[in-house]
Amino acid sequence: MSSRALRKVQREREEQKRLQKAQEEQQDEEEESDDEASSAPAVHKGLFAMLNEDDEEDEEDDDEPQETPLRADPVPEAPASNKVGAKKKKKKKKKAKAEPEATTQSGPHSTATSSQLDEIDLALQALAMEAPRREEPSEPAKEIPPETVEICRLLSIDSQYLHATNEMRRLFGRAALENDQDEEQGAGDRNRARRAQQQNQGGRNLRSITLRKNPFIHGKEEWPPGTSGGLSMELVEKRDDGSVEYRFVHSPAYQDVQRQYLACVESMDPNRILELLHYNPYHIATLFQAAEMAKHHREHTRSRDLLERALFNYGRVIHSSFSKNLAEGKTRLSFQRPENREFWLIVQRYVSNLSSLGTWRTAYEWTKLLLSLDPAEDPLGTCVMFDQYALRSRQYQPFLDLVNSEFFKSRWIKFPNIQTSAALAYSQTQQPQLARSTLKASIETHPWFATRILQELDISPLPPPIWGHQPASPLNALLSEMIRLSARNVWNTPEATSLLVEVAHTAQPGPATIDTAHHEITANLARQVLLLDEPPLIALLPRSMTSTMTSNSDPIPPEDSIISYSTDAPGPAGATNNVQNTPSGIPGGSQGAFDRLIDLMLPFVRRGAANPGNEAGRGLPVDGIIAEDILAMLPPGDWDEEETRNRINELIENRRAAVEEDGSDEHSDNE
């Protein structure tokens, strides 16, 4: 008999037992009612009860031959008034029987049925014993390399450190958060009536959504209500090394909004972006662009709020196994898919915002999350900033564990910032010998890096062994300039400075050697530089990379991108998404360059609006400089340079007029 048939028989037996139990309970209730009205004439009984009595008498007659020792003496037939007493005796005798006894059918087939049930019981027992064996895989499980197990352990994510409010509570106490909540109470009161109206309409309000456990961001009540808009996540594959790859998916409705977003970007009108966000409050790309606009207007709180709203939307659509694998360091997310790249960029922007907030522990955990999504490729070049977050958050030992792991040791050897930061981490963990040896090896390999740090610390004269050493490759020049952003914050302590100077005096650096395979600026590092948004660093990138940048929302997309749907949006007449000439003579594929122009001009335009009488403050000389920079960033082609320059100047004037109009509106409001 097959296992399916056995399970069917078992279900039938369970159903039969359940029905029998219900029938016995019903009989007990009827007997109690019969005891209370024993003097009532028999004609008052219901037909159903009389039928049950007949069935029970038949069952008793069938059961008596099997229970010979317990048989009672035959009782003469009693009148109708004594039937209740006889029935009661039969019921007591029935309860005295053993409960596990199987119920058999009356008739000549009872013996056959009993033997058949015995066979079924034996088969079910055998099936239960074989079930655990069938659960075991037929093939032996593949052994995971120890290196992979170690890296998954080191890249495990603790979701409680992903919430900035937890760190702010540890730093400043609950009082600081309560003050922030008091300031936001006015906005909450204004939204209370709207939420009540939504509840009366039967819709699901935002409060019920925020009560869900979100691994990324806790929702806020003042956020507008709305669904994910068609964003979801699905599992791609479970790899042999134990990692699990996921991908974000855009529904057809979400794809339509994505095309509308691209049309708004091509229009270069920020008001259209905000209008689209009003109707689609959880569209990721629109939230990212609105956060960029707020950042350039120095509204960092507003920018952070928009980024958190995007991360909240990601958190409520993740796969059911995503959080568990994220906590185990097994989550992978391909950078080749544009839907996934939006998540990478949102997180990177959020990390930069957390840095300005001073929540370094949260920034470190988010950076480690980015590193865990693709540790082998590191498509955003997080390794060049990861050490700074580790030191600022005082995660010395976890950082050293990653540096010394077999997985990252060969991948990070070309980055001097990793080695010097490791030396400082050894010093902070009371390991002075390892600190000196590691720092000495780093200085002897990259003396120009130590020179740059000492210059930023205003230490002179420089130690003779490293004096005069300069970066010998574009990559070294870029890394040397990047240390400028964090040298004062990390090394500007008496202990760190004395360690650096002392070891630099004893170092013996050799001649500079260039390994072209390890000293070229990669696309991964270029993406990190573009997202840092530091003009001195961007100027050091090769023109071949800056000229291919089509948008700040997707800098330098990989050549092997996996496109799941077309995002072609209707644009101006003659314009396409490819790099080609438009009828106006302006390169149609350089939309990102014009976006970059607006981003760079915002600070100068605001300064010009504040000082309209100052020609230099108005930014007129700067206009020409930025226009030439934009022209240099444009891809080569047969386009009219003068007409493009005029178009750039027109954009500058439009931006200045918009800012001046905003300033006049604010002045009138104050009056």
VMD Tcl script that draws the C-alpha trace (Angstrom):
set ca {
  {0.00 0.00 0.00}
  {1.40 3.40 -0.96}
  {2.14 6.10 1.61}
  {-0.57 8.28 0.09}
  {-3.20 5.58 0.61}
  {-1.97 5.00 4.15}
  {-2.27 8.67 4.99}
  {-5.79 8.66 3.55}
  {-6.78 5.70 5.71}
  {-5.25 7.38 8.75}
  {-7.28 10.52 8.14}
  {-10.45 8.42 7.80}
  {-9.73 6.70 11.10}
  {-9.17 10.02 12.86}
  {-12.43 11.34 11.43}
  {-14.24 8.19 12.55}
  {-12.89 8.55 16.10}
  {-13.89 12.19 16.18}
  {-17.45 11.39 15.10}
  {-17.70 8.59 17.65}
  {-16.55 10.89 20.44}
  {-19.09 13.53 19.44}
  {-21.84 10.90 19.38}
  {-20.92 9.68 22.86}
  {-21.01 13.22 24.25}
  {-24.42 13.72 22.71}
  {-25.64 10.48 24.27}
  {-24.37 11.60 27.69}
  {-26.35 14.81 27.41}
  {-29.47 12.88 26.44}
  {-29.07 10.49 29.37}
  {-28.83 13.39 31.81}
  {-32.04 14.82 30.42}
  {-33.65 11.36 30.62}
  {-32.69 11.03 34.31}
  {-34.36 14.32 35.12}
  {-37.58 13.26 33.37}
  {-37.61 9.49 34.06}
  {-41.31 9.54 34.88}
  {-42.18 11.09 31.54}
  {-43.92 8.78 29.09}
  {-41.83 7.26 26.35}
  {-43.81 8.94 23.65}
  {-42.15 12.27 24.52}
  {-38.77 11.08 23.21}
  {-37.58 12.42 19.94}
  {-37.30 10.24 16.93}
  {-33.53 10.83 16.73}
  {-33.05 9.57 20.30}
  {-35.14 6.46 19.60}
  {-33.06 5.71 16.55}
  {-29.88 6.11 18.61}
  {-31.24 3.63 21.15}
  {-31.84 1.06 18.44}
  {-28.32 1.58 17.11}
  {-26.79 1.24 20.58}
  {-28.74 -1.96 21.28}
  {-27.49 -3.43 18.03}
  {-23.91 -2.41 18.89}
  {-24.23 -3.94 22.36}
  {-25.43 -7.21 20.88}
  {-22.46 -7.23 18.52}
  {-19.96 -6.39 21.25}
  {-21.16 -8.92 23.85}
  {-19.61 -12.03 22.23}
  {-16.15 -10.35 22.33}
  {-16.53 -9.43 26.03}
  {-17.52 -12.83 27.50}
  {-16.01 -12.34 31.00}
  {-17.87 -9.05 31.40}
  {-21.29 -10.24 30.14}
  {-24.24 -9.67 32.41}
  {-27.09 -12.10 32.97}
  {-29.85 -11.86 30.43}
  {-32.51 -9.40 31.44}
  {-36.12 -10.02 30.52}
  {-37.71 -7.50 28.23}
  {-38.95 -4.56 30.23}
  {-41.79 -2.23 29.51}
  {-41.25 1.10 27.94}
  {-40.99 2.90 31.29}
  {-37.93 0.81 32.31}
  {-35.96 1.31 29.11}
  {-34.04 4.19 30.60}
  {-32.57 2.07 33.37}
  {-31.54 -0.65 30.95}
  {-29.94 1.91 28.70}
  {-27.98 3.34 31.63}
  {-26.57 -0.07 32.52}
  {-25.50 -0.64 28.95}
  {-23.72 2.71 28.88}
  {-21.78 1.91 32.07}
  {-20.78 -1.44 30.67}
  {-19.62 0.25 27.47}
  {-17.41 2.70 29.38}
  {-15.73 -0.19 31.18}
  {-14.24 -1.41 27.93}
  {-10.64 -0.52 27.04}
  {-10.43 2.82 25.23}
  {-7.75 1.87 22.67}
  {-9.98 -0.92 21.32}
  {-10.72 -0.41 17.65}
  {-14.34 0.01 16.66}
  {-15.47 -2.77 14.36}
  {-18.38 -3.02 12.07}
  {-21.23 -5.44 12.71}
  {-21.86 -8.28 10.40}
  {-19.83 -11.11 8.92}
  {-17.03 -8.80 7.72}
  {-16.00 -7.63 11.21}
  {-13.10 -10.09 11.49}
  {-11.72 -9.16 8.08}
  {-11.97 -5.48 8.88}
  {-10.10 -5.94 12.18}
  {-7.23 -7.75 10.48}
  {-7.12 -5.11 7.77}
  {-6.85 -2.33 10.37}
  {-4.03 -4.21 12.09}
  {-2.12 -4.28 8.81}
  {-2.75 -0.57 8.38}
  {-1.42 0.15 11.88}
  {1.75 -1.77 11.14}
  {2.18 0.00 7.81}
  {1.67 3.40 9.43}
  {4.29 2.62 12.06}
  {6.75 1.58 9.39}
  {5.95 4.73 7.44}
  {6.60 6.89 10.52}
  {9.97 5.20 11.04}
  {10.99 5.74 7.42}
  {9.88 9.41 7.30}
  {13.06 10.84 8.88}
  {15.16 8.79 6.50}
  {13.35 10.23 3.48}
  {13.95 13.77 4.74}
  {17.69 13.24 4.48}
  {19.12 14.26 1.09}
  {19.94 11.47 -1.23}
  {23.30 13.10 -2.00}
  {25.78 14.10 0.71}
  {25.75 17.83 1.50}
  {28.54 19.79 -0.14}
  {31.18 20.94 2.27}
  {31.44 24.73 2.55}
  {35.02 26.05 2.55}
  {36.17 27.36 5.95}
  {37.07 30.67 4.33}
  {33.46 31.19 3.26}
  {32.13 30.22 6.67}
  {34.50 32.71 8.29}
  {33.59 35.60 6.01}
  {29.87 35.00 6.54}
  {30.43 35.13 10.28}
  {32.45 38.34 10.05}
  {29.88 40.03 7.79}
  {26.86 39.12 9.89}
  {24.55 42.10 10.47}
  {22.87 43.01 13.75}
  {19.68 44.83 12.81}
  {19.50 46.73 16.10}
  {22.56 48.73 14.99}
  {20.87 49.72 11.72}
  {18.54 52.12 13.53}
  {20.06 55.54 14.18}
  {17.56 56.22 16.95}
  {19.08 53.41 19.01}
  {22.52 54.99 18.83}
  {21.19 58.47 19.55}
  {19.45 57.06 22.60}
  {22.74 55.55 23.79}
  {24.63 58.78 23.13}
  {22.20 61.41 24.34}
  {19.59 59.52 26.34}
  {15.85 59.41 25.90}
  {15.46 63.11 26.71}
  {16.98 64.17 23.38}
  {14.61 61.95 21.45}
  {11.65 63.19 23.45}
  {12.57 66.78 22.57}
  {12.65 65.86 18.89}
  {9.26 64.22 19.24}
  {7.87 67.36 20.89}
  {9.08 69.44 17.95}
  {7.39 67.07 15.54}
  {4.17 66.96 17.55}
  {2.71 69.86 15.59}
  {3.10 67.99 12.34}
  {1.62 64.90 13.99}
  {-1.43 66.86 15.14}
  {-2.04 68.12 11.63}
  {-1.94 64.60 10.30}
  {-4.15 63.10 13.02}
  {-7.37 64.21 11.36}
  {-6.25 62.74 8.07}
  {-5.39 59.41 9.69}
  {-8.75 59.31 11.45}
  {-10.48 59.90 8.15}
  {-8.53 57.05 6.59}
  {-9.56 54.74 9.42}
  {-13.20 55.65 8.96}
  {-12.84 54.79 5.29}
  {-11.71 51.32 6.27}
  {-8.22 51.72 4.77}
  {-5.12 50.40 6.40}
  {-3.44 53.32 8.13}
  {0.26 53.83 8.43}
  {0.31 52.99 12.14}
  {-0.60 49.38 11.45}
  {2.20 49.21 8.92}
  {4.83 50.70 11.20}
  {3.99 48.17 13.89}
  {5.53 45.52 11.67}
  {9.08 44.58 12.45}
  {11.20 46.37 9.88}
  {14.87 45.34 9.82}
  {15.98 48.63 8.26}
  {13.96 51.60 9.49}
  {11.12 52.13 11.94}
  {8.27 53.94 10.22}
  {7.09 57.37 11.30}
  {3.50 58.40 11.80}
  {3.98 61.68 9.96}
  {4.91 59.87 6.76}
  {2.16 59.79 4.14}
  {0.20 56.54 3.92}
  {0.75 54.33 0.94}
  {1.67 50.90 -0.28}
  {4.99 49.77 -1.67}
  {3.78 50.80 -5.11}
  {4.56 47.44 -6.70}
  {8.05 46.88 -5.28}
  {8.81 43.34 -4.14}
  {11.68 40.92 -3.61}
  {12.21 37.36 -4.76}
  {14.81 34.70 -4.16}
  {17.09 34.07 -7.14}
  {19.18 31.09 -6.05}
  {20.74 29.28 -3.12}
  {24.41 28.90 -3.88}
  {26.69 26.02 -3.03}
  {28.70 28.14 -0.60}
  {25.63 28.70 1.58}
  {24.90 32.25 0.42}
  {21.50 33.22 -0.97}
  {20.98 35.70 -3.80}
  {17.91 37.95 -3.92}
  {16.65 40.60 -6.28}
  {14.12 43.40 -6.16}
  {11.27 43.25 -8.66}
  {9.23 46.07 -10.19}
  {5.62 45.35 -11.04}
  {4.11 46.78 -14.27}
  {2.56 49.63 -12.27}
  {5.92 50.41 -10.68}
  {7.57 50.35 -14.10}
  {5.09 52.97 -15.32}
  {6.00 55.25 -12.42}
  {9.68 54.63 -13.19}
  {9.17 55.89 -16.73}
  {7.33 58.93 -15.42}
  {10.28 59.60 -13.13}
  {12.73 59.48 -16.02}
  {10.54 61.90 -17.94}
  {10.61 64.29 -14.96}
  {14.40 64.04 -14.78}
  {14.76 64.80 -18.47}
  {12.54 67.85 -18.06}
  {15.08 69.25 -15.53}
  {12.17 70.67 -13.53}
  {12.43 69.89 -9.79}
  {8.78 70.75 -9.28}
  {7.78 67.81 -11.43}
  {9.87 65.53 -9.21}
  {8.10 66.78 -6.11}
  {4.72 66.43 -7.76}
  {5.47 62.85 -8.74}
  {6.57 62.16 -5.17}
  {3.27 63.54 -3.88}
  {1.31 60.92 -5.81}
  {3.88 58.14 -5.30}
  {5.26 58.72 -1.80}
  {7.25 55.47 -1.70}
  {8.79 55.38 -5.16}
  {12.48 54.72 -4.58}
  {14.07 56.68 -7.43}
  {11.87 59.72 -6.78}
  {12.72 59.63 -3.08}
  {16.41 59.46 -3.93}
  {16.21 62.43 -6.28}
  {14.18 64.47 -3.79}
  {16.75 63.66 -1.11}
  {19.51 64.90 -3.42}
  {17.65 68.16 -3.94}
  {17.23 68.60 -0.19}
  {20.92 67.84 0.40}
  {22.06 70.52 -2.03}
  {19.76 72.98 -0.28}
  {21.52 71.99 2.98}
  {18.32 70.48 4.35}
  {20.08 67.42 5.75}
  {17.25 66.46 8.08}
  {14.78 66.49 5.22}
  {17.19 64.51 3.05}
  {17.68 61.90 5.75}
  {13.93 61.58 6.25}
  {13.40 60.87 2.55}
  {16.18 58.28 2.50}
  {14.73 56.59 5.57}
  {11.34 56.46 3.92}
  {12.91 54.65 0.97}
  {14.69 52.18 3.27}
  {11.44 51.64 5.15}
  {9.75 50.70 1.89}
  {12.56 48.26 1.16}
  {12.24 46.76 4.61}
  {8.56 45.94 4.26}
  {8.92 44.12 0.92}
  {11.94 41.93 1.67}
  {11.76 38.16 1.32}
  {10.77 36.14 4.37}
  {14.26 34.61 4.63}
  {16.17 37.84 3.92}
  {16.51 38.99 7.54}
  {17.74 35.60 8.76}
  {20.37 35.32 6.04}
  {21.37 38.94 6.58}
  {22.02 38.19 10.25}
  {24.19 35.25 9.16}
  {26.12 37.17 6.51}
  {24.73 35.05 3.66}
  {22.64 37.64 1.81}
  {23.81 38.55 -1.69}
  {22.42 41.19 -4.06}
  {23.67 41.49 -7.63}
  {24.83 44.96 -8.64}
  {24.16 44.10 -12.28}
  {20.41 44.60 -11.89}
  {19.22 48.24 -11.97}
  {16.47 47.44 -9.46}
  {19.12 46.31 -6.98}
  {21.46 49.22 -7.67}
  {18.87 51.64 -6.34}
  {19.13 49.92 -2.95}
  {22.93 50.17 -3.02}
  {22.83 53.88 -3.80}
  {20.15 54.65 -1.21}
  {22.21 52.94 1.49}
  {25.42 54.71 0.44}
  {23.71 58.11 0.54}
  {22.21 57.24 3.92}
  {25.66 56.36 5.27}
  {26.98 59.76 4.20}
  {24.06 61.43 5.95}
  {24.67 59.41 9.11}
  {28.28 60.60 9.07}
  {27.16 64.21 9.20}
  {24.85 63.26 12.06}
  {27.71 61.68 14.02}
  {26.08 58.26 14.43}
  {29.21 56.34 13.49}
  {28.13 52.97 14.87}
  {25.05 52.99 12.65}
  {27.10 54.14 9.66}
  {29.56 51.31 10.25}
  {26.82 48.67 10.34}
  {25.24 49.97 7.13}
  {28.64 50.04 5.41}
  {29.27 46.46 6.50}
  {25.84 45.59 5.09}
  {26.90 46.99 1.71}
  {30.11 45.00 1.90}
  {28.21 41.80 2.71}
  {25.93 42.10 -0.33}
  {28.85 41.40 -2.68}
  {32.10 40.98 -0.72}
  {34.05 39.62 -3.68}
  {33.41 42.53 -6.07}
  {32.56 45.43 -3.71}
  {30.93 47.38 -6.59}
  {30.73 50.68 -4.66}
  {34.30 50.58 -3.38}
  {33.23 50.74 0.26}
  {36.67 49.48 1.35}
  {38.20 52.95 0.90}
  {35.87 54.38 3.57}
  {35.09 51.30 5.65}
  {38.18 51.69 7.83}
  {37.23 55.24 8.78}
  {33.79 54.18 9.97}
  {35.32 51.29 11.92}
  {37.76 53.57 13.74}
  {35.22 56.33 14.41}
  {32.74 53.79 15.81}
  {35.51 52.07 17.84}
  {34.91 48.71 16.23}
  {38.62 47.89 16.39}
  {38.58 44.13 16.82}
  {35.83 43.38 14.26}
  {37.75 45.51 11.76}
  {41.00 43.65 12.48}
  {39.23 40.32 12.06}
  {38.11 41.37 8.58}
  {41.56 42.70 7.64}
  {43.30 39.49 8.74}
  {40.78 37.14 7.12}
  {42.01 35.10 4.19}
  {39.19 36.45 2.06}
  {40.04 40.16 2.35}
  {43.80 39.98 2.94}
  {44.63 39.64 -0.75}
  {41.86 42.00 -1.88}
  {42.75 44.89 0.42}
  {46.52 44.74 0.18}
  {46.71 47.54 -2.41}
  {44.82 50.03 -0.22}
  {47.19 51.87 2.17}
  {44.29 53.25 4.17}
  {43.41 49.73 5.32}
  {46.93 48.98 6.55}
  {47.48 52.26 8.38}
  {44.04 52.04 9.99}
  {44.79 48.47 11.05}
  {47.93 49.73 12.79}
  {45.89 52.32 14.64}
  {43.35 49.65 15.59}
  {46.16 47.48 17.01}
  {47.28 50.44 19.06}
  {43.77 50.96 20.44}
  {43.49 47.28 21.39}
  {46.73 47.40 23.42}
  {48.88 45.56 20.87}
  {51.81 48.00 20.40}
  {54.18 45.58 18.69}
  {51.67 44.64 16.01}
  {50.78 48.32 15.63}
  {54.41 49.30 14.94}
  {55.17 46.40 12.60}
  {51.98 46.91 10.58}
  {52.49 50.66 10.30}
  {56.13 50.26 9.33}
  {55.27 47.80 6.57}
  {52.61 50.18 5.26}
  {54.95 53.20 5.27}
  {57.71 51.28 3.50}
  {55.26 50.21 0.80}
  {53.32 53.49 0.53}
  {55.52 56.29 1.94}
  {53.56 58.97 0.10}
  {50.47 58.04 2.11}
  {52.15 58.75 5.45}
  {53.51 61.98 3.99}
  {50.00 63.11 3.13}
  {48.71 62.32 6.63}
  {51.51 64.29 8.29}
  {50.90 67.22 5.96}
  {47.23 67.28 6.93}
  {48.24 67.25 10.59}
  {50.56 70.25 9.97}
  {53.58 68.35 11.24}
  {56.93 69.67 10.05}
  {59.61 68.92 9.31}
  {58.70 65.60 7.78}
  {60.74 62.55 8.80}
  {63.67 62.17 6.36}
  {62.82 58.61 5.22}
  {59.48 59.72 3.74}
  {60.38 63.25 2.71}
  {59.83 63.95 -0.99}
  {57.82 60.83 -1.76}
  {54.87 61.48 -4.08}
  {52.14 59.24 -5.49}
  {53.37 57.43 -8.57}
  {50.02 56.49 -10.15}
  {46.54 57.97 -10.59}
  {45.17 55.50 -8.05}
  {47.76 56.49 -5.45}
  {47.06 60.16 -6.10}
  {43.35 59.58 -5.56}
  {43.88 57.58 -2.35}
  {46.29 60.23 -1.11}
  {43.65 62.90 -1.63}
  {40.92 60.81 -0.02}
  {42.81 60.54 3.28}
  {42.46 64.31 3.53}
  {38.77 63.85 4.38}
  {39.42 61.88 7.57}
  {43.06 62.36 8.61}
  {42.36 65.05 11.19}
  {39.47 63.16 12.74}
  {41.31 59.85 13.06}
  {45.00 60.69 13.55}
  {44.79 64.02 15.37}
  {45.51 62.61 18.84}
  {48.84 62.73 20.70}
  {49.13 58.94 20.81}
  {48.37 58.41 17.12}
  {50.58 61.29 15.97}
  {53.57 60.19 18.04}
  {53.19 56.62 16.78}
  {53.13 57.77 13.16}
  {56.13 60.09 13.50}
  {58.20 57.57 15.45}
  {57.63 54.73 13.01}
  {58.18 57.01 10.00}
  {61.68 57.85 11.31}
  {62.60 54.14 11.44}
  {61.04 53.12 8.11}
  {63.14 52.35 5.06}
  {60.93 52.80 2.02}
  {62.18 51.42 -1.26}
  {61.88 52.89 -4.74}
  {58.40 53.42 -6.07}
  {57.14 50.63 -8.31}
  {53.99 50.69 -10.38}
  {51.95 47.58 -10.98}
  {49.48 48.52 -13.67}
  {47.22 45.65 -12.70}
  {46.78 47.04 -9.19}
  {47.24 50.78 -9.66}
  {44.42 51.72 -12.00}
  {41.29 53.50 -10.86}
  {38.51 50.97 -11.14}
  {34.85 51.67 -11.82}
  {34.05 50.53 -8.28}
  {36.30 53.17 -6.75}
  {35.04 55.80 -9.19}
  {31.45 55.19 -8.06}
  {32.47 55.79 -4.46}
  {34.19 59.04 -5.42}
  {31.15 60.28 -7.33}
  {28.87 59.46 -4.41}
  {31.17 61.29 -1.99}
  {30.44 64.38 -4.10}
  {33.82 66.03 -3.48}
  {34.92 68.13 -6.51}
  {38.69 67.75 -5.79}
  {38.28 63.97 -5.85}
  {36.06 63.96 -8.93}
  {38.71 65.97 -10.79}
  {41.16 63.08 -10.33}
  {38.93 60.55 -12.07}
  {39.70 59.62 -15.67}
  {37.64 61.47 -18.22}
  {36.56 58.16 -19.73}
  {34.59 57.50 -16.54}
  {33.08 60.92 -15.96}
  {31.99 61.21 -19.58}
  {29.93 58.01 -19.35}
  {28.05 59.15 -16.25}
  {24.46 59.55 -17.39}
  {22.77 60.25 -14.05}
  {23.64 60.81 -10.42}
  {21.05 58.17 -9.53}
  {23.05 55.47 -11.35}
  {26.71 56.51 -11.67}
  {28.81 54.39 -14.03}
  {26.44 51.45 -14.53}
  {28.23 48.14 -15.16}
  {28.69 47.07 -18.75}
  {27.11 43.67 -18.05}
  {23.90 45.08 -16.59}
  {20.91 42.74 -16.53}
  {17.98 44.74 -17.89}
  {14.62 43.24 -16.96}
  {12.41 45.85 -18.67}
  {12.69 48.90 -20.88}
  {12.79 52.29 -19.17}
  {12.63 54.41 -22.31}
  {10.72 57.55 -21.43}
  {9.30 60.11 -23.83}
  {11.61 63.09 -24.09}
  {12.10 66.20 -26.19}
  {11.79 65.88 -29.92}
  {14.85 64.20 -31.33}
  {16.28 63.19 -27.96}
  {16.99 59.58 -27.03}
  {18.64 57.74 -24.20}
  {21.70 57.00 -26.33}
  {24.66 59.32 -26.80}
  {23.96 61.02 -30.08}
  {23.41 64.48 -31.48}
  {20.07 66.17 -31.14}
  {18.68 68.70 -33.60}
  {19.63 71.47 -31.15}
  {23.29 70.47 -31.29}
  {23.46 69.43 -27.63}
  {24.50 65.84 -26.85}
  {21.33 63.99 -25.97}
  {23.06 61.37 -23.83}
  {24.71 63.91 -21.55}
  {21.70 64.51 -19.37}
  {23.74 63.56 -16.31}
  {26.27 66.27 -17.08}
  {23.54 68.90 -17.03}
  {22.26 67.44 -13.78}
  {25.77 67.77 -12.42}
  {25.83 71.39 -13.57}
  {22.71 72.21 -11.57}
  {24.09 70.44 -8.51}
  {27.37 72.35 -8.64}
  {25.70 75.70 -9.27}
  {23.25 75.60 -6.37}
  {25.65 76.93 -3.69}
  {26.88 79.75 -5.95}
  {23.38 80.73 -7.04}
  {22.26 80.96 -3.42}
  {25.28 83.13 -2.65}
  {24.46 85.37 -5.59}
  {20.89 85.81 -4.39}
  {22.12 86.83 -0.96}
  {24.60 89.38 -2.35}
  {23.05 90.79 -5.51}
  {25.33 93.79 -5.49}
  {28.56 91.83 -5.56}
  {29.50 90.75 -9.06}
  {31.93 88.12 -7.79}
  {29.41 86.90 -5.26}
  {26.85 86.68 -8.01}
  {29.04 83.93 -9.43}
  {29.66 85.42 -12.87}
  {33.33 84.35 -13.02}
  {32.36 81.01 -11.57}
  {29.76 80.51 -14.30}
  {32.44 80.32 -16.91}
  {34.57 77.93 -14.89}
  {31.72 75.51 -14.32}
  {30.57 75.77 -17.91}
  {34.04 74.77 -19.09}
  {34.09 71.89 -16.61}
  {30.79 70.64 -17.97}
  {32.02 70.94 -21.54}
  {35.07 68.87 -20.61}
  {32.85 66.16 -19.11}
  {30.73 65.80 -22.23}
  {31.47 62.79 -24.44}
  {33.22 63.46 -27.72}
  {30.97 63.94 -30.69}
  {29.94 66.21 -33.52}
  {28.04 68.71 -31.38}
  {28.11 72.49 -31.38}
  {30.29 73.70 -28.51}
  {29.07 77.30 -28.54}
  {25.42 76.31 -28.55}
  {26.01 73.91 -25.68}
  {27.78 76.64 -23.70}
  {24.84 78.96 -24.27}
  {22.47 76.26 -23.06}
  {24.53 75.85 -19.88}
  {24.45 79.59 -19.22}
  {20.70 79.56 -19.77}
  {20.31 76.86 -17.15}
  {22.41 78.90 -14.74}
  {20.24 81.95 -15.22}
  {17.08 79.93 -14.74}
  {18.41 78.53 -11.49}
  {19.43 81.98 -10.26}
  {16.00 83.40 -11.09}
  {14.27 80.54 -9.28}
  {16.37 81.06 -6.16}
  {15.83 84.83 -6.20}
  {12.10 84.26 -6.53}
  {12.18 81.91 -3.56}
  {14.08 84.52 -1.58}
  {11.54 87.23 -2.40}
  {8.69 84.92 -1.39}
  {10.35 84.25 1.95}
  {10.87 88.00 2.46}
  {7.20 88.72 1.77}
  {6.16 85.95 4.13}
  {8.30 87.43 6.90}
  {6.67 90.82 6.39}
}
mol new
graphics top color blue
foreach p $ca { graphics top sphere $p radius 0.5 }
foreach p [lrange $ca 0 end-1] q [lrange $ca 1 end] { graphics top cylinder $p $q radius 0.2 }
display resetview
